[in-house]
Amino acid sequence: MLNRIKAYFRINQKYLPVIFFMTGFIWDTLTLGRIDRLYDRVILSTYMISLSACLYLYNVADDGKWKETFFEKYEKYLPLAIQFFLGGLCSAYVIYFSRSVSMTKTLFFFIILVVLLFANELLKQRISNKYLQFSAYFFMNFTFFTFFIPVLVKQMNTNIFIISGIISLTTTVLLIAFIYSVSPSTREEISKRKTIGMIVGIYLMINSFYYFNLIPPVPLALDTGIAAHHVERVNGDYEITYQREVWYKFWRGNNLTYIQIPDSNVYVFTSIFAPTELEISVAHHWQWKNPETGSWDTADRIEYQITGGRDNGYRGFTFKSNIQAGQWKVDVITEEGHVIGIVRFDVVMGETTDNLEMVSRTF
């Protein structure tokens, strides 16, 4: 039986990376759910620790470190192990960020993660490049700490991001310095100054992304965003009344054309996922697109506090009265201005909602 399996793998060897990639990504999608869940934290911590260990094992292998030891016959698999753990971390980040990213400028960072995810599968022959190894390692390390630290300390702000970056930079530089000091082959192959320069360059790049709000505010994620005709608190739940979307637009639950009745309120209801006990202020930034200038003019900014831990997200709403017709959007943002999600709708003036297909839903 074992021989048959080995023979099958030999025959289909060229298809195995794709098969393992698809299987691993599907497995992560099904099993990784909440960043604050113990299972997720254990898995990602294991990936990160294992990746660090494999980098060390691989980079000292050329010095004959593992000759006549248990690791000798497994040396050839170390590049695959590095690729596996890089891919595991990257696919997890893509899954988490896809739940938080909006169709805004934060999409750029998400695209970088997706490109890295697929590039990892295509760089099997280049993974032995030590500059590439350490650069990819630092990017994954930095991304890991930017959401892992907020989950641990139950806070999320610029100071926490800076601390996360410093921890990531320090651990990466220490690992590289240690490998460089114990591995003559590594010292011959790469320049320590150039390697550290690349790491610092990536560090500055990610901080620039954060400064310009190009990074989605993981671990926060917008679960639900609805422009509603009425919101009412009933026995601890929220009863939302909104216009149902036409049946053939099945991917959307609510109609994006909002019929505004004079002297009535327009409500925006949102449900935001946040890790357990994480407390943070968020705001609904109401904006109207000025047809004359083409710019988004601020109509209001209304803040409220959230506390994480609820599976279906922390719920809240804001409203405005007698808004004008046109294109509207409500950015759901953090205190630092990072966009968690966007609720878009077009306001059309009307006299009654009697002819509209309305639906009520409890959150």
VMD Tcl script that draws the C-alpha trace (Angstrom):
set ca {
  {0.00 0.00 0.00}
  {2.79 2.40 0.94}
  {4.66 1.59 -2.27}
  {1.54 2.37 -4.31}
  {1.20 5.76 -2.63}
  {4.87 6.56 -3.29}
  {4.50 5.49 -6.93}
  {1.40 7.68 -7.31}
  {3.26 10.69 -5.90}
  {6.19 10.11 -8.27}
  {3.92 9.92 -11.31}
  {1.90 13.01 -10.35}
  {4.74 14.98 -8.78}
  {4.29 18.04 -10.97}
  {0.64 18.39 -9.90}
  {1.28 17.99 -6.17}
  {2.11 21.67 -5.39}
  {-1.21 22.80 -6.89}
  {-3.14 20.03 -5.12}
  {-1.55 20.78 -1.75}
  {-2.02 24.52 -2.28}
  {-5.74 24.18 -3.02}
  {-6.28 21.64 -0.23}
  {-4.43 23.79 2.30}
  {-6.28 26.96 1.35}
  {-9.68 25.22 1.56}
  {-8.71 23.70 4.91}
  {-7.68 27.09 6.30}
  {-10.90 28.66 5.02}
  {-13.00 26.03 6.79}
  {-11.04 25.90 10.05}
  {-9.77 29.45 10.66}
  {-12.64 31.60 11.84}
  {-11.86 34.00 14.67}
  {-8.47 35.58 15.23}
  {-9.09 35.62 18.98}
  {-9.97 31.91 19.10}
  {-7.38 29.71 20.84}
  {-7.28 27.23 17.91}
  {-6.43 29.99 15.41}
  {-3.77 31.49 17.65}
  {-2.14 28.10 18.28}
  {-2.10 27.24 14.55}
  {-0.62 30.57 13.46}
  {1.90 30.63 16.31}
  {2.95 27.11 15.33}
  {3.38 28.20 11.71}
  {5.47 31.22 12.77}
  {7.71 29.25 15.16}
  {8.13 26.41 12.67}
  {9.04 28.83 9.88}
  {11.70 30.42 12.11}
  {13.12 27.01 13.00}
  {13.18 25.85 9.37}
  {15.02 28.99 8.30}
  {17.73 28.24 10.84}
  {17.92 24.52 9.94}
  {18.12 25.25 6.22}
  {20.69 28.02 6.40}
  {23.19 26.00 8.44}
  {22.69 22.81 6.41}
  {25.30 23.87 3.81}
  {27.89 23.99 6.59}
  {27.52 20.27 7.20}
  {25.75 20.94 10.48}
  {23.42 17.95 10.12}
  {25.81 15.36 8.68}
  {25.54 12.02 10.45}
  {22.55 13.30 12.43}
  {18.84 12.58 12.38}
  {18.22 15.67 10.18}
  {20.61 14.69 7.39}
  {18.12 12.68 5.33}
  {15.50 15.42 5.70}
  {17.68 18.35 4.62}
  {16.33 18.28 1.08}
  {12.80 18.86 2.37}
  {13.62 22.06 4.27}
  {12.90 24.40 1.29}
  {9.49 22.72 0.93}
  {8.89 23.16 4.66}
  {9.76 26.85 4.41}
  {7.40 27.20 1.46}
  {4.67 25.31 3.32}
  {4.78 27.50 6.44}
  {5.05 30.71 4.40}
  {2.04 29.58 2.39}
  {0.12 28.62 5.54}
  {0.66 32.03 7.11}
  {-0.08 33.90 3.90}
  {-3.31 31.99 3.21}
  {-4.46 32.66 6.79}
  {-3.78 36.38 6.39}
  {-5.66 36.44 3.07}
  {-8.65 34.79 4.77}
  {-8.64 37.23 7.70}
  {-8.02 40.33 5.60}
  {-10.69 39.35 3.05}
  {-13.25 39.63 5.87}
  {-12.08 43.13 6.73}
  {-10.98 44.68 3.46}
  {-13.25 47.17 1.72}
  {-13.32 48.13 -1.94}
  {-11.19 51.15 -1.07}
  {-7.50 51.95 -1.00}
  {-7.07 49.21 1.64}
  {-7.63 46.78 -1.22}
  {-4.03 47.47 -2.31}
  {-2.51 45.75 0.75}
  {-4.90 42.83 0.33}
  {-3.76 42.42 -3.29}
  {-0.13 42.28 -2.10}
  {-1.04 39.40 0.22}
  {-2.85 37.55 -2.57}
  {0.14 38.04 -4.92}
  {2.49 36.72 -2.21}
  {0.22 33.74 -1.64}
  {0.33 32.68 -5.29}
  {3.96 33.73 -5.78}
  {4.93 31.40 -2.93}
  {3.54 28.50 -4.95}
  {5.49 29.59 -8.05}
  {8.83 30.25 -6.31}
  {9.69 26.69 -5.43}
  {13.02 26.92 -7.25}
  {13.79 30.41 -5.90}
  {13.05 29.76 -2.23}
  {16.74 28.90 -1.75}
  {17.51 32.58 -2.37}
  {18.31 33.78 1.14}
  {17.46 37.42 0.44}
  {14.01 36.27 -0.67}
  {13.68 34.00 2.37}
  {14.42 36.67 4.93}
  {12.34 39.34 3.18}
  {9.28 37.09 2.96}
  {9.85 35.98 6.56}
  {9.88 39.55 7.86}
  {6.73 40.52 5.92}
  {4.88 37.52 7.38}
  {6.35 38.19 10.84}
  {5.27 41.84 10.81}
  {1.77 40.99 9.63}
  {1.52 38.30 12.33}
  {2.35 40.65 15.19}
  {0.13 43.50 13.94}
  {-2.98 41.47 14.70}
  {-1.63 39.08 17.36}
  {-0.53 41.80 19.80}
  {-3.90 43.67 19.77}
  {-5.68 40.38 20.49}
  {-3.42 39.73 23.48}
  {-3.50 43.22 25.03}
  {-7.17 43.96 24.14}
  {-6.23 47.30 22.59}
  {-5.86 48.57 19.08}
  {-4.27 51.91 18.21}
  {-1.22 53.49 16.60}
  {1.02 52.86 19.62}
  {0.15 49.14 19.57}
  {0.96 49.03 15.83}
  {4.34 50.67 16.43}
  {5.14 48.25 19.27}
  {4.13 45.30 17.07}
  {6.43 46.53 14.31}
  {9.38 46.99 16.67}
  {8.91 43.47 18.10}
  {8.76 42.03 14.60}
  {11.83 43.98 13.42}
  {13.82 43.01 16.51}
  {13.04 39.29 16.34}
  {13.80 39.17 12.61}
  {17.11 41.00 12.92}
  {18.14 38.78 15.84}
  {17.34 35.63 13.86}
  {19.30 36.84 10.84}
  {22.24 37.93 13.01}
  {22.30 34.54 14.77}
  {22.21 32.58 11.50}
  {24.88 34.86 10.04}
  {27.15 34.33 13.05}
  {26.97 30.51 13.06}
  {26.86 29.84 9.31}
  {30.02 30.51 7.21}
  {28.13 29.59 4.01}
  {25.50 32.25 4.75}
  {28.22 34.85 5.30}
  {29.71 33.97 1.91}
  {26.37 34.01 0.10}
  {24.77 37.22 1.36}
  {25.76 40.62 2.67}
  {24.51 41.30 6.20}
  {24.31 45.02 5.47}
  {22.25 44.48 2.33}
  {19.95 42.00 4.12}
  {19.32 44.34 7.06}
  {18.79 47.19 4.58}
  {16.09 45.19 2.79}
  {14.38 44.36 6.10}
  {14.41 48.01 7.21}
  {13.07 49.00 3.78}
  {10.12 46.62 4.17}
  {9.59 47.93 7.71}
  {9.38 51.51 6.45}
  {7.10 50.46 3.58}
  {4.56 48.78 5.90}
  {4.63 51.77 8.26}
  {3.98 54.02 5.26}
  {1.01 51.84 4.34}
  {-0.32 52.26 7.87}
  {0.22 56.04 7.85}
  {-1.72 56.42 4.59}
  {-4.48 54.02 5.79}
  {-3.60 51.39 3.20}
  {-3.77 48.49 5.68}
  {-7.20 47.07 6.65}
  {-7.71 47.33 10.43}
  {-7.54 43.60 11.14}
  {-8.61 42.14 13.58}
  {-11.70 44.36 13.13}
  {-14.11 43.38 10.34}
  {-17.46 44.67 9.14}
  {-19.98 41.81 9.20}
  {-23.12 43.75 8.21}
  {-23.83 47.22 6.86}
  {-27.37 48.30 5.92}
  {-29.02 51.59 5.01}
  {-32.39 51.13 6.74}
  {-35.75 52.91 6.99}
  {-36.15 52.08 10.66}
  {-34.07 50.66 13.51}
  {-35.57 49.69 16.86}
  {-34.04 48.08 19.95}
  {-36.25 45.18 21.09}
  {-35.29 43.01 24.11}
  {-31.57 43.53 23.56}
  {-31.75 42.91 19.80}
  {-32.03 45.29 16.86}
  {-35.01 45.08 14.50}
  {-34.01 46.54 11.14}
  {-36.53 47.50 8.45}
  {-35.07 48.01 4.99}
  {-35.86 47.67 1.30}
  {-35.20 44.21 -0.08}
  {-33.03 43.89 -3.18}
  {-34.55 42.49 -6.38}
  {-34.35 38.68 -6.57}
  {-31.78 38.45 -9.37}
  {-29.23 40.42 -7.32}
  {-29.03 37.54 -4.87}
  {-25.56 38.47 -3.61}
  {-26.99 41.59 -1.90}
  {-29.60 41.53 0.84}
  {-30.69 45.17 0.70}
  {-31.43 47.57 -2.12}
  {-28.76 50.21 -2.67}
  {-31.36 52.72 -3.88}
  {-32.87 54.38 -0.82}
  {-36.27 56.08 -1.17}
  {-36.18 59.11 1.13}
  {-39.52 60.34 2.50}
  {-39.60 64.01 3.63}
  {-39.19 64.54 7.39}
  {-38.00 60.94 7.93}
  {-34.72 59.54 9.20}
  {-32.13 57.57 7.26}
  {-30.51 54.90 9.44}
  {-27.22 53.08 8.91}
  {-26.89 49.89 10.93}
  {-23.55 48.08 11.22}
  {-22.32 44.95 12.92}
  {-18.56 44.86 13.54}
  {-16.54 41.83 14.56}
  {-13.94 42.57 17.22}
  {-11.88 40.12 19.31}
  {-13.07 39.31 22.83}
  {-12.81 42.22 25.29}
  {-11.14 44.51 22.75}
  {-12.55 47.99 23.34}
  {-12.30 50.64 20.66}
  {-14.17 53.69 19.45}
  {-15.52 53.62 15.92}
  {-17.38 56.23 13.92}
  {-19.86 56.48 11.08}
  {-18.47 59.05 8.66}
  {-21.44 60.25 6.57}
  {-20.44 61.63 3.16}
  {-22.37 62.98 0.17}
  {-20.91 63.13 -3.33}
  {-21.05 66.68 -4.59}
  {-22.16 66.49 -8.26}
  {-20.53 69.84 -9.05}
  {-17.06 69.07 -7.72}
  {-17.15 65.26 -7.83}
  {-15.72 65.17 -4.31}
  {-17.12 63.52 -1.18}
  {-18.31 66.18 1.26}
  {-18.52 65.32 4.95}
  {-22.06 65.56 6.29}
  {-21.42 64.20 9.77}
  {-19.13 62.04 11.86}
  {-20.79 60.16 14.73}
  {-18.71 58.08 17.13}
  {-19.68 55.20 19.39}
  {-17.85 52.62 21.50}
  {-17.64 48.89 20.78}
  {-16.57 45.94 22.91}
  {-15.66 42.73 21.11}
  {-16.51 39.10 21.71}
  {-19.93 38.65 20.10}
  {-19.86 36.03 17.31}
  {-22.20 38.03 15.05}
  {-20.45 41.32 15.67}
  {-20.99 44.34 17.88}
  {-24.08 46.19 16.71}
  {-24.74 49.88 16.45}
  {-26.44 52.50 14.30}
  {-26.52 56.19 13.52}
  {-29.08 58.25 11.63}
  {-29.62 61.56 9.87}
  {-32.75 63.52 9.01}
  {-33.80 65.17 5.75}
  {-30.70 64.32 3.75}
  {-30.49 65.43 0.15}
  {-30.74 63.24 -2.92}
  {-27.64 61.77 -4.55}
  {-24.84 59.33 -3.85}
  {-24.04 58.66 -0.21}
  {-21.54 56.53 1.64}
  {-20.91 55.92 5.30}
  {-17.33 54.96 6.14}
  {-17.09 52.83 9.28}
  {-13.76 53.97 10.69}
  {-11.51 53.64 13.73}
  {-10.23 56.55 15.83}
  {-7.12 56.71 13.63}
  {-9.26 56.89 10.48}
  {-8.70 53.33 9.24}
  {-11.65 52.10 7.20}
  {-13.32 48.97 8.58}
  {-16.00 48.96 5.89}
  {-18.23 51.16 3.75}
  {-22.02 51.33 3.41}
  {-23.01 52.83 0.05}
  {-26.48 53.87 -1.13}
  {-28.18 56.27 -3.55}
  {-30.90 58.53 -2.13}
  {-33.94 59.19 -4.32}
  {-36.72 61.45 -3.04}
  {-40.20 59.93 -2.80}
  {-43.62 60.50 -1.21}
  {-44.30 57.06 0.24}
  {-42.75 53.63 0.81}
  {-46.05 51.76 0.40}
  {-45.12 50.38 -3.02}
  {-41.67 49.18 -1.87}
  {-40.88 45.61 -0.89}
  {-39.79 46.07 2.72}
  {-38.41 43.41 5.03}
  {-37.70 43.34 8.77}
  {-34.79 41.41 10.22}
  {-33.54 40.97 13.76}
  {-29.84 41.20 14.60}
}
mol new
graphics top color blue
foreach p $ca { graphics top sphere $p radius 0.5 }
foreach p [lrange $ca 0 end-1] q [lrange $ca 1 end] { graphics top cylinder $p $q radius 0.2 }
display resetview
